[in-house]
Amino acid sequence: MPKKKIKLLDTVALVDDLPERKLKRGEVGTVVEILAPDVFEVEFCDDDGST
């Protein structure tokens, strides 16, 4: 399957746990900034809507 280009405001899911950030594999976030090729700032929210 070809790799899709990630764009601003795309919805993405984690493929690995990030315990230092209290994030688990499968959590979904939104791309809010493209910093460099293949480097993105992604915002995650909890069930209460807090980032």
PDBQT receptor file of N, H, CA, C and O in Angstrom, charges set to zero:
ATOM      1  N   MET A   1       0.846  -1.174   0.000  1.00  0.00    +0.000 N 
ATOM      2  CA  MET A   1       0.000   0.000   0.000  1.00  0.00    +0.000 C 
ATOM      3  C   MET A   1       0.898   1.246   0.000  1.00  0.00    +0.000 C 
ATOM      4  O   MET A   1       1.800   1.349   0.832  1.00  0.00    +0.000 OA
ATOM      5  N   PRO A   2       0.666   2.191  -0.917  1.00  0.00    +0.000 N 
ATOM      6  CA  PRO A   2       1.495   3.396  -0.975  1.00  0.00    +0.000 C 
ATOM      7  C   PRO A   2       1.263   4.288   0.244  1.00  0.00    +0.000 C 
ATOM      8  O   PRO A   2       0.166   4.344   0.799  1.00  0.00    +0.000 OA
ATOM      9  N   LYS A   3       2.327   4.979   0.641  1.00  0.00    +0.000 N 
ATOM     10  H   LYS A   3       3.218   4.934   0.190  1.00  0.00    +0.000 HD
ATOM     11  CA  LYS A   3       2.273   5.882   1.791  1.00  0.00    +0.000 C 
ATOM     12  C   LYS A   3       1.597   7.187   1.374  1.00  0.00    +0.000 C 
ATOM     13  O   LYS A   3       1.981   7.797   0.376  1.00  0.00    +0.000 OA
ATOM     14  N   LYS A   4       0.573   7.620   2.152  1.00  0.00    +0.000 N 
ATOM     15  H   LYS A   4       0.261   7.125   2.962  1.00  0.00    +0.000 HD
ATOM     16  CA  LYS A   4      -0.119   8.874   1.852  1.00  0.00    +0.000 C 
ATOM     17  C   LYS A   4       0.646  10.048   2.453  1.00  0.00    +0.000 C 
ATOM     18  O   LYS A   4       1.275   9.919   3.504  1.00  0.00    +0.000 OA
ATOM     19  N   LYS A   5       0.587  11.175   1.786  1.00  0.00    +0.000 N 
ATOM     20  H   LYS A   5       0.077  11.279   0.933  1.00  0.00    +0.000 HD
ATOM     21  CA  LYS A   5       1.214  12.387   2.300  1.00  0.00    +0.000 C 
ATOM     22  C   LYS A   5       0.351  12.970   3.414  1.00  0.00    +0.000 C 
ATOM     23  O   LYS A   5      -0.849  13.170   3.226  1.00  0.00    +0.000 OA
ATOM     24  N   ILE A   6       0.949  13.242   4.566  1.00  0.00    +0.000 N 
ATOM     25  H   ILE A   6       1.924  13.080   4.718  1.00  0.00    +0.000 HD
ATOM     26  CA  ILE A   6       0.233  13.819   5.696  1.00  0.00    +0.000 C 
ATOM     27  C   ILE A   6       0.124  15.322   5.482  1.00  0.00    +0.000 C 
ATOM     28  O   ILE A   6       1.097  15.993   5.141  1.00  0.00    +0.000 OA
ATOM     29  N   LYS A   7      -1.107  15.841   5.695  1.00  0.00    +0.000 N 
ATOM     30  H   LYS A   7      -1.898  15.296   5.972  1.00  0.00    +0.000 HD
ATOM     31  CA  LYS A   7      -1.370  17.258   5.479  1.00  0.00    +0.000 C 
ATOM     32  C   LYS A   7      -1.864  17.898   6.776  1.00  0.00    +0.000 C 
ATOM     33  O   LYS A   7      -2.279  17.204   7.703  1.00  0.00    +0.000 OA
ATOM     34  N   LEU A   8      -1.815  19.208   6.827  1.00  0.00    +0.000 N 
ATOM     35  H   LEU A   8      -1.478  19.772   6.073  1.00  0.00    +0.000 HD
ATOM     36  CA  LEU A   8      -2.331  19.973   7.951  1.00  0.00    +0.000 C 
ATOM     37  C   LEU A   8      -3.794  19.603   8.196  1.00  0.00    +0.000 C 
ATOM     38  O   LEU A   8      -4.578  19.509   7.252  1.00  0.00    +0.000 OA
ATOM     39  N   LEU A   9      -4.155  19.396   9.448  1.00  0.00    +0.000 N 
ATOM     40  H   LEU A   9      -3.517  19.472  10.215  1.00  0.00    +0.000 HD
ATOM     41  CA  LEU A   9      -5.492  19.048   9.927  1.00  0.00    +0.000 C 
ATOM     42  C   LEU A   9      -5.898  17.605   9.638  1.00  0.00    +0.000 C 
ATOM     43  O   LEU A   9      -7.052  17.241   9.865  1.00  0.00    +0.000 OA
ATOM     44  N   ASP A  10      -4.983  16.779   9.146  1.00  0.00    +0.000 N 
ATOM     45  H   ASP A  10      -4.046  17.075   8.962  1.00  0.00    +0.000 HD
ATOM     46  CA  ASP A  10      -5.269  15.353   9.001  1.00  0.00    +0.000 C 
ATOM     47  C   ASP A  10      -5.415  14.716  10.380  1.00  0.00    +0.000 C 
ATOM     48  O   ASP A  10      -4.813  15.172  11.352  1.00  0.00    +0.000 OA
ATOM     49  N   THR A  11      -6.205  13.679  10.451  1.00  0.00    +0.000 N 
ATOM     50  H   THR A  11      -6.694  13.309   9.661  1.00  0.00    +0.000 HD
ATOM     51  CA  THR A  11      -6.346  12.882  11.662  1.00  0.00    +0.000 C 
ATOM     52  C   THR A  11      -5.370  11.719  11.551  1.00  0.00    +0.000 C 
ATOM     53  O   THR A  11      -5.325  11.034  10.529  1.00  0.00    +0.000 OA
ATOM     54  N   VAL A  12      -4.583  11.497  12.611  1.00  0.00    +0.000 N 
ATOM     55  H   VAL A  12      -4.619  12.053  13.441  1.00  0.00    +0.000 HD
ATOM     56  CA  VAL A  12      -3.574  10.435  12.615  1.00  0.00    +0.000 C 
ATOM     57  C   VAL A  12      -3.706   9.616  13.897  1.00  0.00    +0.000 C 
ATOM     58  O   VAL A  12      -4.289  10.078  14.878  1.00  0.00    +0.000 OA
ATOM     59  N   ALA A  13      -3.164   8.405  13.885  1.00  0.00    +0.000 N 
ATOM     60  H   ALA A  13      -2.690   8.030  13.089  1.00  0.00    +0.000 HD
ATOM     61  CA  ALA A  13      -3.180   7.541  15.068  1.00  0.00    +0.000 C 
ATOM     62  C   ALA A  13      -1.756   7.121  15.396  1.00  0.00    +0.000 C 
ATOM     63  O   ALA A  13      -0.942   6.916  14.496  1.00  0.00    +0.000 OA
ATOM     64  N   LEU A  14      -1.457   6.994  16.681  1.00  0.00    +0.000 N 
ATOM     65  H   LEU A  14      -2.119   7.160  17.412  1.00  0.00    +0.000 HD
ATOM     66  CA  LEU A  14      -0.134   6.555  17.122  1.00  0.00    +0.000 C 
ATOM     67  C   LEU A  14       0.075   5.081  16.810  1.00  0.00    +0.000 C 
ATOM     68  O   LEU A  14      -0.840   4.271  16.959  1.00  0.00    +0.000 OA
ATOM     69  N   VAL A  15       1.274   4.740  16.381  1.00  0.00    +0.000 N 
ATOM     70  H   VAL A  15       2.017   5.398  16.260  1.00  0.00    +0.000 HD
ATOM     71  CA  VAL A  15       1.610   3.339  16.130  1.00  0.00    +0.000 C 
ATOM     72  C   VAL A  15       2.444   2.756  17.272  1.00  0.00    +0.000 C 
ATOM     73  O   VAL A  15       2.652   1.544  17.329  1.00  0.00    +0.000 OA
ATOM     74  N   ASP A  16       2.920   3.608  18.176  1.00  0.00    +0.000 N 
ATOM     75  H   ASP A  16       2.751   4.592  18.130  1.00  0.00    +0.000 HD
ATOM     76  CA  ASP A  16       3.703   3.179  19.340  1.00  0.00    +0.000 C 
ATOM     77  C   ASP A  16       3.208   3.922  20.574  1.00  0.00    +0.000 C 
ATOM     78  O   ASP A  16       2.671   5.025  20.478  1.00  0.00    +0.000 OA
ATOM     79  N   ASP A  17       3.399   3.297  21.738  1.00  0.00    +0.000 N 
ATOM     80  H   ASP A  17       3.836   2.401  21.816  1.00  0.00    +0.000 HD
ATOM     81  CA  ASP A  17       3.131   3.977  23.006  1.00  0.00    +0.000 C 
ATOM     82  C   ASP A  17       4.151   5.086  23.218  1.00  0.00    +0.000 C 
ATOM     83  O   ASP A  17       5.308   4.951  22.820  1.00  0.00    +0.000 OA
ATOM     84  N   LEU A  18       3.731   6.178  23.842  1.00  0.00    +0.000 N 
ATOM     85  H   LEU A  18       2.791   6.287  24.166  1.00  0.00    +0.000 HD
ATOM     86  CA  LEU A  18       4.628   7.259  24.247  1.00  0.00    +0.000 C 
ATOM     87  C   LEU A  18       4.370   7.525  25.729  1.00  0.00    +0.000 C 
ATOM     88  O   LEU A  18       3.737   8.521  26.080  1.00  0.00    +0.000 OA
ATOM     89  N   PRO A  19       4.862   6.632  26.606  1.00  0.00    +0.000 N 
ATOM     90  CA  PRO A  19       4.551   6.756  28.035  1.00  0.00    +0.000 C 
ATOM     91  C   PRO A  19       5.020   8.067  28.652  1.00  0.00    +0.000 C 
ATOM     92  O   PRO A  19       4.388   8.557  29.588  1.00  0.00    +0.000 OA
ATOM     93  N   GLU A  20       6.106   8.649  28.157  1.00  0.00    +0.000 N 
ATOM     94  H   GLU A  20       6.619   8.251  27.397  1.00  0.00    +0.000 HD
ATOM     95  CA  GLU A  20       6.598   9.919  28.690  1.00  0.00    +0.000 C 
ATOM     96  C   GLU A  20       5.619  11.056  28.420  1.00  0.00    +0.000 C 
ATOM     97  O   GLU A  20       5.661  12.091  29.085  1.00  0.00    +0.000 OA
ATOM     98  N   ARG A  21       4.734  10.858  27.438  1.00  0.00    +0.000 N 
ATOM     99  H   ARG A  21       4.700  10.017  26.898  1.00  0.00    +0.000 HD
ATOM    100  CA  ARG A  21       3.701  11.842  27.099  1.00  0.00    +0.000 C 
ATOM    101  C   ARG A  21       2.310  11.377  27.535  1.00  0.00    +0.000 C 
ATOM    102  O   ARG A  21       1.310  12.052  27.287  1.00  0.00    +0.000 OA
ATOM    103  N   LYS A  22       2.263  10.213  28.189  1.00  0.00    +0.000 N 
ATOM    104  H   LYS A  22       3.074   9.665  28.391  1.00  0.00    +0.000 HD
ATOM    105  CA  LYS A  22       1.000   9.614  28.654  1.00  0.00    +0.000 C 
ATOM    106  C   LYS A  22       0.063   9.324  27.475  1.00  0.00    +0.000 C 
ATOM    107  O   LYS A  22      -1.150   9.508  27.573  1.00  0.00    +0.000 OA
ATOM    108  N   LEU A  23       0.646   8.867  26.360  1.00  0.00    +0.000 N 
ATOM    109  H   LEU A  23       1.632   8.717  26.280  1.00  0.00    +0.000 HD
ATOM    110  CA  LEU A  23      -0.124   8.516  25.167  1.00  0.00    +0.000 C 
ATOM    111  C   LEU A  23       0.091   7.039  24.854  1.00  0.00    +0.000 C 
ATOM    112  O   LEU A  23       1.185   6.503  25.030  1.00  0.00    +0.000 OA
ATOM    113  N   LYS A  24      -0.983   6.388  24.381  1.00  0.00    +0.000 N 
ATOM    114  H   LYS A  24      -1.872   6.824  24.238  1.00  0.00    +0.000 HD
ATOM    115  CA  LYS A  24      -0.929   4.971  24.069  1.00  0.00    +0.000 C 
ATOM    116  C   LYS A  24      -1.165   4.729  22.588  1.00  0.00    +0.000 C 
ATOM    117  O   LYS A  24      -1.819   5.518  21.906  1.00  0.00    +0.000 OA
ATOM    118  N   ARG A  25      -0.620   3.624  22.110  1.00  0.00    +0.000 N 
ATOM    119  H   ARG A  25      -0.088   2.984  22.665  1.00  0.00    +0.000 HD
ATOM    120  CA  ARG A  25      -0.794   3.202  20.723  1.00  0.00    +0.000 C 
ATOM    121  C   ARG A  25      -2.287   3.207  20.387  1.00  0.00    +0.000 C 
ATOM    122  O   ARG A  25      -3.111   2.731  21.169  1.00  0.00    +0.000 OA
ATOM    123  N   GLY A  26      -2.624   3.754  19.206  1.00  0.00    +0.000 N 
ATOM    124  H   GLY A  26      -1.955   4.140  18.571  1.00  0.00    +0.000 HD
ATOM    125  CA  GLY A  26      -4.010   3.786  18.755  1.00  0.00    +0.000 C 
ATOM    126  C   GLY A  26      -4.728   5.090  19.052  1.00  0.00    +0.000 C 
ATOM    127  O   GLY A  26      -5.784   5.363  18.482  1.00  0.00    +0.000 OA
ATOM    128  N   GLU A  27      -4.153   5.912  19.957  1.00  0.00    +0.000 N 
ATOM    129  H   GLU A  27      -3.294   5.690  20.420  1.00  0.00    +0.000 HD
ATOM    130  CA  GLU A  27      -4.809   7.201  20.226  1.00  0.00    +0.000 C 
ATOM    131  C   GLU A  27      -4.756   8.061  18.966  1.00  0.00    +0.000 C 
ATOM    132  O   GLU A  27      -3.804   8.006  18.188  1.00  0.00    +0.000 OA
ATOM    133  N   VAL A  28      -5.803   8.851  18.793  1.00  0.00    +0.000 N 
ATOM    134  H   VAL A  28      -6.577   8.896  19.425  1.00  0.00    +0.000 HD
ATOM    135  CA  VAL A  28      -5.974   9.645  17.571  1.00  0.00    +0.000 C 
ATOM    136  C   VAL A  28      -5.758  11.119  17.884  1.00  0.00    +0.000 C 
ATOM    137  O   VAL A  28      -6.223  11.627  18.905  1.00  0.00    +0.000 OA
ATOM    138  N   GLY A  29      -5.039  11.801  16.982  1.00  0.00    +0.000 N 
ATOM    139  H   GLY A  29      -4.662  11.389  16.153  1.00  0.00    +0.000 HD
ATOM    140  CA  GLY A  29      -4.792  13.228  17.130  1.00  0.00    +0.000 C 
ATOM    141  C   GLY A  29      -4.929  13.933  15.798  1.00  0.00    +0.000 C 
ATOM    142  O   GLY A  29      -5.184  13.304  14.771  1.00  0.00    +0.000 OA
ATOM    143  N   THR A  30      -4.756  15.252  15.823  1.00  0.00    +0.000 N 
ATOM    144  H   THR A  30      -4.549  15.763  16.657  1.00  0.00    +0.000 HD
ATOM    145  CA  THR A  30      -4.877  16.078  14.623  1.00  0.00    +0.000 C 
ATOM    146  C   THR A  30      -3.553  16.784  14.366  1.00  0.00    +0.000 C 
ATOM    147  O   THR A  30      -2.947  17.333  15.286  1.00  0.00    +0.000 OA
ATOM    148  N   VAL A  31      -3.108  16.769  13.124  1.00  0.00    +0.000 N 
ATOM    149  H   VAL A  31      -3.599  16.324  12.376  1.00  0.00    +0.000 HD
ATOM    150  CA  VAL A  31      -1.887  17.473  12.731  1.00  0.00    +0.000 C 
ATOM    151  C   VAL A  31      -2.183  18.968  12.777  1.00  0.00    +0.000 C 
ATOM    152  O   VAL A  31      -3.062  19.455  12.065  1.00  0.00    +0.000 OA
ATOM    153  N   VAL A  32      -1.442  19.696  13.622  1.00  0.00    +0.000 N 
ATOM    154  H   VAL A  32      -0.728  19.300  14.200  1.00  0.00    +0.000 HD
ATOM    155  CA  VAL A  32      -1.674  21.133  13.766  1.00  0.00    +0.000 C 
ATOM    156  C   VAL A  32      -0.528  21.976  13.210  1.00  0.00    +0.000 C 
ATOM    157  O   VAL A  32      -0.655  23.194  13.083  1.00  0.00    +0.000 OA
ATOM    158  N   GLU A  33       0.596  21.325  12.877  1.00  0.00    +0.000 N 
ATOM    159  H   GLU A  33       0.699  20.335  12.980  1.00  0.00    +0.000 HD
ATOM    160  CA  GLU A  33       1.730  22.068  12.310  1.00  0.00    +0.000 C 
ATOM    161  C   GLU A  33       2.621  21.087  11.566  1.00  0.00    +0.000 C 
ATOM    162  O   GLU A  33       2.837  19.962  12.017  1.00  0.00    +0.000 OA
ATOM    163  N   ILE A  34       3.132  21.519  10.429  1.00  0.00    +0.000 N 
ATOM    164  H   ILE A  34       2.957  22.432  10.063  1.00  0.00    +0.000 HD
ATOM    165  CA  ILE A  34       4.134  20.752   9.691  1.00  0.00    +0.000 C 
ATOM    166  C   ILE A  34       5.448  21.490   9.881  1.00  0.00    +0.000 C 
ATOM    167  O   ILE A  34       5.622  22.607   9.394  1.00  0.00    +0.000 OA
ATOM    168  N   LEU A  35       6.378  20.848  10.600  1.00  0.00    +0.000 N 
ATOM    169  H   LEU A  35       6.237  19.940  10.995  1.00  0.00    +0.000 HD
ATOM    170  CA  LEU A  35       7.627  21.501  10.985  1.00  0.00    +0.000 C 
ATOM    171  C   LEU A  35       8.752  21.277   9.980  1.00  0.00    +0.000 C 
ATOM    172  O   LEU A  35       9.611  22.140   9.795  1.00  0.00    +0.000 OA
ATOM    173  N   ALA A  36       8.741  20.129   9.342  1.00  0.00    +0.000 N 
ATOM    174  H   ALA A  36       8.044  19.429   9.492  1.00  0.00    +0.000 HD
ATOM    175  CA  ALA A  36       9.754  19.761   8.348  1.00  0.00    +0.000 C 
ATOM    176  C   ALA A  36       9.214  18.531   7.627  1.00  0.00    +0.000 C 
ATOM    177  O   ALA A  36       8.206  17.969   8.054  1.00  0.00    +0.000 OA
ATOM    178  N   PRO A  37       9.861  18.097   6.538  1.00  0.00    +0.000 N 
ATOM    179  CA  PRO A  37       9.397  16.858   5.907  1.00  0.00    +0.000 C 
ATOM    180  C   PRO A  37       9.400  15.716   6.932  1.00  0.00    +0.000 C 
ATOM    181  O   PRO A  37      10.419  15.451   7.571  1.00  0.00    +0.000 OA
ATOM    182  N   ASP A  38       8.289  15.064   7.078  1.00  0.00    +0.000 N 
ATOM    183  H   ASP A  38       7.461  15.278   6.560  1.00  0.00    +0.000 HD
ATOM    184  CA  ASP A  38       8.114  13.946   8.017  1.00  0.00    +0.000 C 
ATOM    185  C   ASP A  38       8.263  14.332   9.484  1.00  0.00    +0.000 C 
ATOM    186  O   ASP A  38       8.538  13.470  10.320  1.00  0.00    +0.000 OA
ATOM    187  N   VAL A  39       8.086  15.621   9.815  1.00  0.00    +0.000 N 
ATOM    188  H   VAL A  39       7.864  16.321   9.137  1.00  0.00    +0.000 HD
ATOM    189  CA  VAL A  39       8.093  16.088  11.213  1.00  0.00    +0.000 C 
ATOM    190  C   VAL A  39       6.833  16.925  11.423  1.00  0.00    +0.000 C 
ATOM    191  O   VAL A  39       6.639  17.954  10.776  1.00  0.00    +0.000 OA
ATOM    192  N   PHE A  40       5.976  16.460  12.348  1.00  0.00    +0.000 N 
ATOM    193  H   PHE A  40       6.134  15.624  12.874  1.00  0.00    +0.000 HD
ATOM    194  CA  PHE A  40       4.670  17.085  12.533  1.00  0.00    +0.000 C 
ATOM    195  C   PHE A  40       4.404  17.354  14.002  1.00  0.00    +0.000 C 
ATOM    196  O   PHE A  40       4.876  16.622  14.871  1.00  0.00    +0.000 OA
ATOM    197  N   GLU A  41       3.650  18.403  14.275  1.00  0.00    +0.000 N 
ATOM    198  H   GLU A  41       3.266  18.998  13.568  1.00  0.00    +0.000 HD
ATOM    199  CA  GLU A  41       3.115  18.634  15.608  1.00  0.00    +0.000 C 
ATOM    200  C   GLU A  41       1.676  18.127  15.581  1.00  0.00    +0.000 C 
ATOM    201  O   GLU A  41       0.861  18.559  14.765  1.00  0.00    +0.000 OA
ATOM    202  N   VAL A  42       1.383  17.196  16.499  1.00  0.00    +0.000 N 
ATOM    203  H   VAL A  42       2.045  16.845  17.162  1.00  0.00    +0.000 HD
ATOM    204  CA  VAL A  42       0.068  16.583  16.551  1.00  0.00    +0.000 C 
ATOM    205  C   VAL A  42      -0.544  16.878  17.912  1.00  0.00    +0.000 C 
ATOM    206  O   VAL A  42       0.117  16.726  18.939  1.00  0.00    +0.000 OA
ATOM    207  N   GLU A  43      -1.792  17.297  17.925  1.00  0.00    +0.000 N 
ATOM    208  H   GLU A  43      -2.330  17.420  17.090  1.00  0.00    +0.000 HD
ATOM    209  CA  GLU A  43      -2.489  17.599  19.167  1.00  0.00    +0.000 C 
ATOM    210  C   GLU A  43      -3.436  16.443  19.501  1.00  0.00    +0.000 C 
ATOM    211  O   GLU A  43      -4.223  15.992  18.669  1.00  0.00    +0.000 OA
ATOM    212  N   PHE A  44      -3.327  15.990  20.740  1.00  0.00    +0.000 N 
ATOM    213  H   PHE A  44      -2.687  16.357  21.415  1.00  0.00    +0.000 HD
ATOM    214  CA  PHE A  44      -4.195  14.927  21.240  1.00  0.00    +0.000 C 
ATOM    215  C   PHE A  44      -5.079  15.504  22.327  1.00  0.00    +0.000 C 
ATOM    216  O   PHE A  44      -4.646  16.383  23.072  1.00  0.00    +0.000 OA
ATOM    217  N   CYS A  45      -6.307  15.027  22.432  1.00  0.00    +0.000 N 
ATOM    218  H   CYS A  45      -6.658  14.312  21.827  1.00  0.00    +0.000 HD
ATOM    219  CA  CYS A  45      -7.245  15.465  23.468  1.00  0.00    +0.000 C 
ATOM    220  C   CYS A  45      -7.720  14.270  24.265  1.00  0.00    +0.000 C 
ATOM    221  O   CYS A  45      -7.833  13.160  23.742  1.00  0.00    +0.000 OA
ATOM    222  N   ASP A  46      -8.003  14.512  25.559  1.00  0.00    +0.000 N 
ATOM    223  H   ASP A  46      -7.912  15.413  25.984  1.00  0.00    +0.000 HD
ATOM    224  CA  ASP A  46      -8.582  13.446  26.378  1.00  0.00    +0.000 C 
ATOM    225  C   ASP A  46     -10.096  13.448  26.207  1.00  0.00    +0.000 C 
ATOM    226  O   ASP A  46     -10.634  14.219  25.413  1.00  0.00    +0.000 OA
ATOM    227  N   ASP A  47     -10.770  12.597  26.943  1.00  0.00    +0.000 N 
ATOM    228  H   ASP A  47     -10.332  11.971  27.588  1.00  0.00    +0.000 HD
ATOM    229  CA  ASP A  47     -12.227  12.464  26.808  1.00  0.00    +0.000 C 
ATOM    230  C   ASP A  47     -12.971  13.740  27.210  1.00  0.00    +0.000 C 
ATOM    231  O   ASP A  47     -14.124  13.933  26.823  1.00  0.00    +0.000 OA
ATOM    232  N   ASP A  48     -12.313  14.616  27.988  1.00  0.00    +0.000 N 
ATOM    233  H   ASP A  48     -11.377  14.459  28.302  1.00  0.00    +0.000 HD
ATOM    234  CA  ASP A  48     -12.924  15.877  28.397  1.00  0.00    +0.000 C 
ATOM    235  C   ASP A  48     -12.616  17.020  27.433  1.00  0.00    +0.000 C 
ATOM    236  O   ASP A  48     -13.101  18.135  27.622  1.00  0.00    +0.000 OA
ATOM    237  N   GLY A  49     -11.808  16.750  26.396  1.00  0.00    +0.000 N 
ATOM    238  H   GLY A  49     -11.413  15.844  26.243  1.00  0.00    +0.000 HD
ATOM    239  CA  GLY A  49     -11.455  17.764  25.416  1.00  0.00    +0.000 C 
ATOM    240  C   GLY A  49     -10.216  18.566  25.776  1.00  0.00    +0.000 C 
ATOM    241  O   GLY A  49      -9.878  19.525  25.082  1.00  0.00    +0.000 OA
ATOM    242  N   SER A  50      -9.522  18.182  26.870  1.00  0.00    +0.000 N 
ATOM    243  H   SER A  50      -9.797  17.403  27.434  1.00  0.00    +0.000 HD
ATOM    244  CA  SER A  50      -8.292  18.871  27.252  1.00  0.00    +0.000 C 
ATOM    245  C   SER A  50      -7.126  18.310  26.435  1.00  0.00    +0.000 C 
ATOM    246  O   SER A  50      -7.028  17.102  26.217  1.00  0.00    +0.000 OA
ATOM    247  N   THR A  51      -6.247  19.208  25.990  1.00  0.00    +0.000 N 
ATOM    248  H   THR A  51      -6.327  20.189  26.167  1.00  0.00    +0.000 HD
ATOM    249  CA  THR A  51      -5.089  18.758  25.210  1.00  0.00    +0.000 C 
ATOM    250  C   THR A  51      -3.972  18.293  26.099  1.00  0.00    +0.000 C 
ATOM    251  O   THR A  51      -2.922  17.881  25.607  1.00  0.00    +0.000 OA
TER     252      THR A  51
